[in-house]
């Protein structure tokens, strides 16, 4: 029996996956979580074979959570299940211990194939993701003169990050949710090609993006 846990803040997504796997006798969804906190709490009591982990969560992000869980539960196989196809996100969560990366448009057949591969110690990347990674590795480096186009809100979040505001403080300052702050942060990291918040500010300074 392959036991599966799902962390996603959209009940329809979790229910859809559970329904998709309903008739698979040797696969069972045993836990469903909608936040970082509930995932940490639930896994402290029972660990499944595989965790399907969304990147964008209401109280944090799956990339950082993946790193924490990989250290605490080395036998747990984590597969990112996300709407984001940006290579920056893929590389970061794989570096943080994920065994696979799937987009939310994945098929039942691909989902089951991913389960089997990661449980035998392999790594599974959806075909679209594989192609993007290949293109990224073969492509030329982007010109350092390229200035990404940021939205007004992304610019506000970027400046707040540079001023060392916490996620909660940024949310309070801009009157938005923590989840929205994390979404803007990840979009900024992707647009600027950074690996983390420190790299984000370094690139922002190089490209003179921190002017009000």
C-alpha positions as CSV (number, residue, x, y, z in Angstrom):
1,X,0.0,0.0,0.0
2,X,1.3,3.4,-1.0
3,X,0.1,6.1,1.4
4,X,-0.2,9.7,0.2
5,X,-0.6,13.0,2.0
6,X,-1.5,16.2,0.2
7,X,-0.8,19.8,1.3
8,X,-2.7,22.4,-0.7
9,X,-4.9,25.2,0.4
10,X,-7.5,24.5,-2.3
11,X,-9.9,21.8,-1.1
12,X,-11.0,21.2,-4.7
13,X,-7.5,20.3,-5.7
14,X,-7.1,17.8,-2.8
15,X,-10.5,16.3,-3.4
16,X,-9.8,16.0,-7.2
17,X,-6.6,14.1,-6.5
18,X,-8.3,11.8,-4.0
19,X,-11.1,11.1,-6.4
20,X,-8.5,10.4,-9.2
21,X,-6.8,7.8,-7.1
22,X,-10.0,6.4,-5.5
23,X,-10.1,3.2,-7.6
24,X,-6.4,2.5,-7.2
25,X,-6.4,-0.3,-4.6
26,X,-2.7,-0.1,-3.7
27,X,-2.7,3.7,-3.3
28,X,-4.6,5.6,-0.6
29,X,-4.7,9.3,0.4
30,X,-4.4,9.2,4.2
31,X,-3.9,12.9,5.1
32,X,-4.9,16.3,3.7
33,X,-3.5,19.6,5.0
34,X,-4.1,23.2,4.0
35,X,-1.2,25.0,5.5
36,X,2.4,24.8,6.6
37,X,1.4,24.6,10.3
38,X,-1.1,21.7,9.8
39,X,1.4,19.8,7.7
40,X,4.1,20.0,10.4
41,X,1.6,19.0,13.1
42,X,0.1,16.1,11.1
43,X,3.4,14.6,10.0
44,X,4.7,14.7,13.6
45,X,2.1,12.1,14.3
46,X,2.1,10.0,11.2
47,X,4.2,9.9,8.0
48,X,2.9,8.7,4.7
49,X,5.2,7.3,1.9
50,X,4.7,10.4,-0.2
51,X,3.7,14.1,0.3
52,X,2.3,16.1,-2.6
53,X,3.3,19.6,-1.7
54,X,2.0,22.9,-3.1
55,X,4.5,25.8,-3.2
56,X,2.2,28.6,-2.3
57,X,0.5,28.2,1.1
58,X,-1.4,30.7,3.3
59,X,1.2,30.7,6.1
60,X,4.4,30.2,4.2
61,X,5.8,28.4,1.2
62,X,6.4,24.8,0.3
63,X,10.0,25.4,-0.8
64,X,11.1,26.2,2.7
65,X,8.8,23.6,4.2
66,X,10.3,21.0,1.9
67,X,13.8,21.6,3.3
68,X,12.6,21.3,6.9
69,X,10.6,18.1,6.2
70,X,13.5,16.5,4.2
71,X,15.8,16.9,7.2
72,X,13.2,15.7,9.8
73,X,11.8,12.8,7.7
74,X,14.5,11.6,5.3
75,X,12.4,8.6,4.3
76,X,9.5,10.8,3.2
77,X,9.3,11.3,-0.6
78,X,8.2,14.8,-1.4
79,X,6.7,15.7,-4.8
80,X,6.0,19.4,-5.6
81,X,2.5,19.8,-7.1
82,X,2.2,23.4,-8.3
83,X,0.7,25.8,-10.8
84,X,4.2,27.4,-11.1
85,X,6.3,26.2,-14.0
86,X,9.2,28.7,-13.5
87,X,12.5,27.0,-13.5
88,X,13.7,29.1,-10.5
89,X,11.0,27.4,-8.3
90,X,11.7,23.9,-9.7
91,X,15.5,24.2,-9.0
92,X,15.0,25.6,-5.5
93,X,12.6,22.9,-4.3
94,X,14.6,20.1,-5.8
95,X,17.7,21.5,-4.1
96,X,15.7,21.5,-0.9
97,X,15.0,17.8,-1.1
98,X,12.0,17.2,-3.3
99,X,12.0,14.0,-5.4
100,X,9.8,15.3,-8.1
101,X,7.9,18.2,-9.6
102,X,4.4,18.0,-11.2
103,X,2.1,20.7,-12.5
104,X,-1.5,20.6,-11.3
105,X,-2.7,19.6,-14.8
106,X,-1.0,16.3,-14.4
107,X,-2.8,13.1,-15.4
108,X,-3.7,10.1,-13.3
109,X,-1.2,8.0,-15.2
110,X,1.6,10.5,-14.7
111,X,0.8,10.8,-11.0
112,X,1.0,7.1,-10.5
113,X,4.2,6.9,-12.6
114,X,5.8,9.6,-10.4
115,X,4.9,7.7,-7.2
116,X,6.6,4.5,-8.4
117,X,9.7,6.3,-9.6
118,X,10.3,8.3,-6.4
119,X,9.6,5.3,-4.2
120,X,12.4,3.4,-6.0
121,X,14.8,6.3,-5.3
122,X,14.4,8.1,-8.6
123,X,13.5,11.7,-9.5
124,X,10.4,12.5,-11.5
125,X,9.9,15.7,-13.5
126,X,6.8,16.4,-15.6
127,X,7.8,16.5,-19.3
128,X,7.1,20.2,-19.7
129,X,9.4,20.8,-16.7
130,X,12.1,18.6,-18.2
131,X,12.0,20.5,-21.5
132,X,12.2,23.9,-19.7
133,X,15.2,22.7,-17.6
134,X,16.9,21.5,-20.8
135,X,16.3,24.8,-22.6
136,X,17.6,26.7,-19.5
137,X,20.8,24.6,-19.4
138,X,21.4,25.0,-23.1
139,X,20.3,28.6,-23.5
140,X,22.5,31.6,-23.4
141,X,22.9,33.6,-20.2
142,X,20.5,36.5,-20.0
143,X,22.0,39.9,-20.5
144,X,22.8,41.7,-17.2
145,X,21.3,44.8,-18.8
146,X,17.9,43.3,-19.0
147,X,15.5,45.1,-16.6
148,X,12.5,43.0,-15.7
149,X,9.1,44.7,-15.6
150,X,7.6,44.7,-12.1
151,X,4.1,45.6,-11.1
152,X,3.6,48.4,-8.6
153,X,2.8,45.9,-5.8
154,X,5.9,43.8,-6.6
155,X,8.0,46.9,-6.4
156,X,6.5,47.7,-3.0
157,X,7.1,44.2,-1.7
158,X,10.7,44.3,-3.1
159,X,11.5,47.6,-1.3
160,X,9.9,46.2,2.0
161,X,12.1,43.1,1.7
162,X,15.2,45.3,1.2
163,X,14.2,47.2,4.4
164,X,14.2,43.8,6.2
165,X,10.5,43.8,7.0
166,X,9.2,40.3,7.9
167,X,6.5,38.7,5.8
168,X,3.9,39.5,8.5
169,X,5.1,43.1,8.6
170,X,4.9,43.5,4.9
171,X,1.4,42.1,4.9
172,X,0.4,44.6,7.6
173,X,2.2,47.5,5.9
174,X,0.5,46.8,2.5
175,X,-2.8,45.6,3.8
176,X,-2.5,42.2,2.0
177,X,-2.4,38.6,3.2
178,X,0.7,36.7,4.0
179,X,0.0,34.4,1.1
180,X,-0.2,37.3,-1.3
181,X,3.2,38.6,0.0
182,X,4.7,35.1,-0.6
183,X,3.2,35.0,-4.1
184,X,4.8,38.4,-4.9
185,X,8.1,37.3,-3.3
186,X,8.2,34.1,-5.5
187,X,7.3,36.1,-8.6
188,X,10.1,38.5,-7.9
189,X,12.6,35.7,-7.4
190,X,11.5,34.2,-10.7
191,X,11.6,37.4,-12.6
192,X,15.0,38.4,-11.3
193,X,16.4,34.9,-11.5
194,X,17.4,34.9,-7.9
195,X,17.8,31.8,-5.6
196,X,16.6,33.5,-2.3
197,X,15.7,36.8,-0.8
198,X,19.4,37.7,-0.3
199,X,20.1,37.1,-4.0
200,X,16.9,39.0,-4.8
201,X,18.2,42.2,-3.1
202,X,21.6,41.8,-4.7
203,X,20.2,41.7,-8.2
204,X,17.7,44.5,-7.4
205,X,20.6,46.7,-6.4
206,X,22.6,45.8,-9.5
207,X,19.6,46.7,-11.7
208,X,18.7,49.8,-9.7
209,X,15.2,48.6,-8.9
210,X,15.0,49.8,-5.3
211,X,14.1,53.5,-6.1
212,X,10.7,54.6,-4.8
